[in-house]
Amino acid sequence: MTTGGSSPSKPLRADAERNRSAILAAAARLLAKNGLSVSLDDVAAEAGVGSATLYRRFSSRDELASDVLGQQMAEYVARTEAELARSQDDPWGALTSYTHFVVEHQIADRAFAEVLSSPGLGTAALREDLDRTYRDLQAIVQNALDAKVVRPDMHCSDLLMLFRAVNGLIAADAETATEAWPRLVATFLAAWRSDGPALPPVSAVWDRTEA
């Protein structure tokens, strides 16, 4: 005859899975809004679980951030590979498409922006993904140089400077960064290619002449 001693195991497993889902959802919200400075205790409070529950699942902030950012990094790797393939036939289109994709993700997720512009952050797995995408990015830029669609002195680091500049916009005012980034990106792209298109209009929140 089956005893009732083992019956609580299933609901306990279900509770543990619900806690994990709540922790990851809370971490995603806080990391996207506030970046990697978020503490594990803040995440536990946001998720509605005890700190001890969270620490049993995640031993460090880097481990938790890596789990949360894992899907984004997978998309980032896949998109970089796709743009590298495209750059063989359309080097300028690949460079501009890649740039817009990255900056849009930076604006949407502050933690992703910080990891992207500071490759020493995060776990070894995240750093491996960043190293891989950087090698592909170098090839994208080289294809643009070979096709002579960008300045001959353009360097891969120009893109990294742009990504850090976007981080500066986010840090200064995350809300207005959403309006400001298209002009910033267009300015960089115009500098890289002399026959680039006209810049988007200045956002009213950044036009001090109207103050």
HUQUI-V59783 format. One line per field, one symbol per residue. psi: psi as a letter, one per 30 degrees, with the letter a starting at -180 (. if undefined). A space follows every 50 residues. Layout:
psi=???
This chain:
psi=kklgefefeeeeeeeeeeeeeeeeeeeeeeeeefaffkleeeeeeefhll eeeeffejfleeeeeeeefeeeeeeeeeeeeeeeeefefieeeeeeeeee eeeeeeefjeeeeeeefifflaleeeeeeeeeeeeeeeeeeeeeeefhfl kfgklefeeeeeeeeeeeeeeejeefeeffeeeeeeeeeeeejfhlllll lkkeffjfff.
